[in-house]
Amino acid sequence: MKILAVCGFGVGSSMILKMTIQKAMREIGVEGDVINTDISDSTGHNADAVFSSPDFIGDLEKRFKNKDVKLYAIKRYSDLSEVKEKVQDLVDSKK
């Protein structure tokens, strides 16, 4: 499984989100790659899902509209329970 953690510049907040996603994956027992990136570079990656701020979801929907990629809006990047819920949804959708 490959997940993108996306923010405006692909540095600070996406790195926090990436670490939270990785922790959630470990707790659920799922293996995969998590890459942090910015919106512009996000479409250059093949991914199963994109996690980002609700503010960016509209733009990401346009960028990924012809790709089979699930988009998840995350309000609090360091909230493990919120992120874990979305990771579990992704895992369940792949079954």
C-alpha positions in Angstrom: 0.0 0.0 0.0 1.3 3.5 -0.9 0.0 6.6 0.7 0.8 10.3 0.0 0.7 12.8 2.8 0.1 16.1 1.0 0.4 19.7 2.1 1.0 23.1 0.4 4.8 22.9 0.4 5.5 19.2 1.0 7.7 19.8 4.0 6.4 20.6 7.5 2.9 19.6 8.0 3.0 16.7 5.5 6.0 15.3 7.5 3.9 15.4 10.7 1.0 13.7 8.8 3.4 11.1 7.3 4.6 10.1 10.8 1.1 9.8 12.1 0.1 7.7 9.2 3.1 5.4 9.7 2.2 5.0 13.4 -1.4 4.2 12.5 -0.2 1.6 10.0 2.0 0.0 12.6 -0.8 -0.2 15.1 -3.2 -1.7 12.6 -0.5 -4.1 11.4 -0.4 -2.9 7.8 2.8 -2.5 5.7 3.3 0.1 3.1 5.1 3.3 2.0 4.2 6.8 3.0 5.6 9.7 1.1 5.2 13.4 2.0 4.9 15.8 -0.9 3.3 19.0 -2.0 0.1 19.4 -4.1 2.0 20.1 -7.4 4.2 17.0 -7.2 1.5 14.7 -5.8 0.2 13.6 -9.2 3.7 12.4 -10.2 3.3 9.6 -7.7 1.4 6.3 -8.0 -0.6 5.9 -4.8 -3.5 4.0 -3.3 -4.6 7.0 -1.3 -3.9 10.7 -0.6 -4.2 12.2 2.9 -4.4 15.9 3.2 -6.1 18.9 4.7 -9.8 19.5 3.9 -8.6 22.8 2.3 -6.7 20.9 -0.4 -9.2 18.1 -1.1 -11.1 20.0 -3.8 -7.8 20.7 -5.7 -6.7 17.1 -5.2 -10.0 15.8 -6.5 -9.4 17.6 -9.8 -5.8 16.4 -10.0 -6.7 12.7 -9.3 -10.1 12.6 -11.0 -9.1 10.0 -13.6 -7.1 7.9 -11.2 -8.2 5.2 -8.8 -7.0 7.0 -5.7 -8.9 7.4 -2.5 -8.7 10.9 -0.9 -9.0 11.4 2.8 -9.4 14.8 4.5 -7.5 15.0 7.8 -8.4 17.9 10.1 -5.7 17.3 12.7 -2.5 15.8 11.3 -1.2 14.6 14.7 -4.5 13.1 15.8 -3.7 9.4 15.8 -7.3 8.2 16.2 -8.5 10.4 13.3 -5.7 9.2 11.0 -6.0 5.5 12.2 -9.8 5.6 11.3 -8.9 6.7 7.7 -6.1 4.2 7.3 -8.5 1.4 8.5 -11.1 2.6 5.9 -8.4 2.3 3.2 -7.4 -1.1 4.3 -11.0 -2.3 4.4 -11.6 -0.9 0.9 -8.7 -3.0 -0.5 -10.2 -6.3 0.8 
